[in-house]
Each structure stands twice: as C-alpha cells, then as structure tokens.
Amino acid sequence: MHQTLAPITAPTPVRASSTDDPAELLRFAIDAHGLGVAALATLVEIRGGAARALGAHMAVAADGRFCGYVSGGCVEAAVASEALLAMAQGRDRMVKFGDGSPFFDIVLPCGGGISIAIHVLKDVGALQHVLDRLGQRQAAGLVYSPERQTLISVDPPLRTCWTEGDFLTVYRPRTRVVLSGQTLEAQAVARLAEASGYDVIAVAPERPVADTIDPFTAVVLLHHDIDAEAAILETALHSPAFYIGALGSTRTHRRRVERLTAMGFRRDDIGRIKAPIGMFGPTRDATSLALSVLADVAAARLVAYA
C-alpha cells in the first residue's frame, strides 16, 4: 500500500510590524536568519512615480513574517511571496511590479513601476556591520551584486545608486535633535520629535554639547532671551550640524547677527541659522511651533542628504 504524501505549501505572508526604519529591518533580517533562512528585498529601480525611495527594504522570514515597505503597501505581500519562493529555491531573483511588469493584476496607484531585488541571505555579517556603524552614528554602505548574488559592506557611497552592475545602498543615522530651552515650546518640540522617532537630547545652556552634535544633528534653540542661547549657538556654528534654528522675531535675529558679527563669525556661518525658526510662521501656540520646527528639520535633512 502506497502512502500519499501531502503537498508542501508555502507559508502565508503576514506583516510582523509596520516599521520602515532601516535599522529595525536589518535587525529583523538578522534574527530571522538566526532561525533558519531569511531574505532581504530592496527597491532597486523606479519607473515613473513611487511611494518609496531607492534602497527601501523589506525583510522576510522563512515562516512568512515580513516587515518594511518598498511601495505604499500595495505590493508588499506579493514581494514577500516572491521572497519565500526565492528562499525555497535558494536563489536570488529580480521582480518587477506596475509599469513593465508581467503581473497585470498588480497595479501601482502612482501609475509607475518598480523593480525589487530579492537576496537570500547567506550570512548576516554585512548587515551587522551596518548596524554597528549606525550605533556609532556613522554612515554605512552595502553593495549587492545580482550576478554574484552577494551582499557585502562597503564605505558609504554618496547616494544610493547602481554602479557597474552592482547596487549600492547608503545608510545614515537617524536624525538627532539637540534641544535647548526651558520653555513650553521646547517641551512641545521634544514630545513631537520623540513621537517622530528622532533622537532627542535636551540640554541646559551651560552644558557642553560639542560631542553630541554630528552631521546628522539639528540644533534647536528655543530661548526667549538671546543671552541664554549664546554658548550653545557658538558651539553649533562651529559644528557640522545640518540644521541650526533659533527662536525670535526678525528684530531679535538682527541683534543676534550683530553680536555674532562682532565676535568674528563670517556671513556664511551666520547664514546657517534659521531665524525666525520653523517652516511656517508666525505661530501663536506651542503645538503649531513644534510642527513648524520639525517640518523644517525634516525638509533640511532631505536637502542635506538627497
């Protein structure tokens, strides 16, 4: 009597979390690899419009769990299914969705098209290297070779792109906000920044802050007295911060500029200060100011690291 074997069915993809933080995605991939097999899916081509930037990731575990986004949410389950097939076959694959794709039933709302590179992880040393560098607030890079089906760590490129048949991805530390001011406005900015996933460091005017300011830091000064901001502002102007903003009216800023000019700061240095602070204004309540400030910080970060 012959025994009939039940067909092996692939796991059903299920979202494990809604994060799009690259560090969290890489940790998920490392943990999933530790349990068996995992894949990293990367957005490597955009045709027309797209909801995510080049280099956006999804991490997929062998049991069907996945996290991350390569679109606005319309193809992620399909990408996870393709990743499960790649893991079952033990080979990387490149998949197209939207414009130019063989999947006619999957249409991107933006009307464009995307290509996703799915890499079956053989080891996670390169991913761990990226996490280690981000933990030290340093930029990191990965290079994926479709031909060799390898993923290795490299010095961070200037931008995420293709080069000589390989795809380079750059990773940068999350935005840090160094916040000075014992005001209601400062409290509102701190709450909103933390809710936005920023690394918030509240400092007192007399506290040394040079060691906390790096190229991925925004310095936000919310004092109603420019004398109170003086020490931190001087430090910020000597730092590589990508954003420096200070509270105060246009008249207050003229006094600030006169003081800094008398101290020997150049016009270009002083021009780094966004004052009055924020993207829109004037505001008349703490919440509106917090929204204005953090919108300005987010926009400046995009410009600095486009």
Buried (B, 14 or more C-beta within 10 A) or exposed (E): EEEEEEEEEEBEBEBBBEBBBBBBBBBBBBEBBEEEBBBBBBBBBBBEBBBBEBBBBBBBBBBBBBBBBBBEEBBBBBBBBBBBBBBBEEEBBEBBBBBEBEEEEBBBEBEBBBBBBBBBBEEBEBBBBBBEBBEEBBBBBBBBBBEEBBBBBBEBBEEBBEEEEBBBBBBBBBBBBBBBBEBBBBBBBBBBBEEBEBBBBBBEBEEEBEEBBBBBBBBBBBBEEBEBBBBBBEBBBEBEBBBBBBBBEEEBBEEBBEBBEEEEBEEEBBEBBBBBBBBEBEBEEBBBBBBBBBEBBBEBBEEBBE
